[in-house]
């Protein structure tokens, strides 16, 4: 790690902390920063409504955003390196479509009534049911893709396979959408917007450990990812068990993507953009610095998107998915055009 | 299809255990749907420490398949491969990577990575869980960079290197694995002529220390025949001939392996010459470079050029600093440069 990279990482930590504080202060009613800090450290009066808002609504939301952004960033990095493809993202194997199908079956499908009934009999509320459906959908598609891809040598073919599975599953979702009643479509669209607000403290108790664990697993593949920079043939010749590494990487990245999708809805763009931004910032493809960088910057970008989506104030909120893409796409284009050193720029 | 017998039989212990590599009745090729299709069979080869081996043969004959199999990048169909007396099938990926380094034809497409970091990747089979390097690792990396003469490149980005420089760096990375055997599959394929010569000279120099053995496949016949200690020549049909380059040339193996419709391998020159004679024969008189160039023009136009005999009935070309003169049965022609000689020969062949 050279000086520039070390400075960048320190800068990213500071940036994340600053944006995190900001996200707690901003919202439908602004809370002054000193009150935010007091609320965080529990030294504000019990009946302070500002502290209540910060502690019960904004903090879980912001933590969710940080975890989701970090998860998508690192999963995107894994996929891009594994497939040596700048367009790969955590959903490259069709798991986003799989999650959508699961959710669509619950919200739009004929099973809506029975599913709700089953869910409440199991003590699950609506959102927990949707999360479960997304996980099951993503898991089924992922299992299928991994089973088939095990027989395929060429990584690009695996990528195309994932794409095709995604298309096929999306088509089924479209059929479901076409045949549904308007009021259910509204609920379906709501899910598609993506949101960090649905994760309460209670749900964070599951979401937090899952993503943290996934991020740690992903971070432990740093050395393998570096070897894969030169392609699978060279990686193999340097002692990497390529088949196992490929399977573990695809599995890890996809599970991270699936967990985030299940709790927050489909969040596009972050997973593809954050790795590019980090390579541009660091001027390096070395995963020993890229991995911490995508975690830090992924969390930051997700928080910024979260803040922007609340900007209309009392007029409502912008769909998170639209914000991430609208805000991020120009930034990524600028980074790619400006820096010839960005990976894949040639 | 041959019956799969030798796969599980243990071959006799290597009588020369100091050998780097030994194959016993090896067959290389592909498996599809359970059927084994051998490209090369009954391959019995050995490599000694400090030996530079060049693998030669026509395109598509299985050179890459053989090299990939030796480096365990694909499984052998039958037979065994031993590295310093140990069957490679029984080695872990890391153990193998500590013994064999590989350089491939393919261009690496990585961006934004310095030369030093690329070479550091060669420490993969030695470094810890997160790929952290010790001072000893860094010393090996420095040694590898110096060994290929890439000291001035260490801080450059790989994507900005020339093809020749990049292959050098890839060799340094392979050396950082501290292998006993370096396997290179057409490393010179994308290189210009000076870089090819440089690369071959580098490989030769690396083997001179007496420990590292190198097996390299190449299409650069002349260069290979001049640099190699040993040649492995794959003949059309899959027979493999081994020996010192000079022995392989003298036996006529090279000429037969690379037989063509228009060219023939010429052993003394270690290069190909046009098949000549369809325009008749001619005699060249004169000295030095002028005579040689006149001969070259005549051969290109299909003449068999014979040595000065004095009583040849064919045309005689006299070449000197002032130009050339052609004479045959009273017909005379002359000119100042070799372009006009070529033009005259072409005009003449159209008329006749």
Interface residues (C-beta under 8 A of the other chain):
Chain A: X84 X220 X222 X223 X226 X227 X229 X230 X231 X233 X234 X236 X237 X238 X239 X240 X241 X279 X282 X283 X284 X285 X286 X288 X341 X342 X343 X344 X345 X346
Chain B: X71 X73 X93 X94 X96 X97 X98 X100 X101 X102 X104 X106 X108 X109 X110 X111 X112 X113 X114 X117 X118 X121 X122 X124 X125 X127 X129 X130 X131 X157 X159 X174 X177
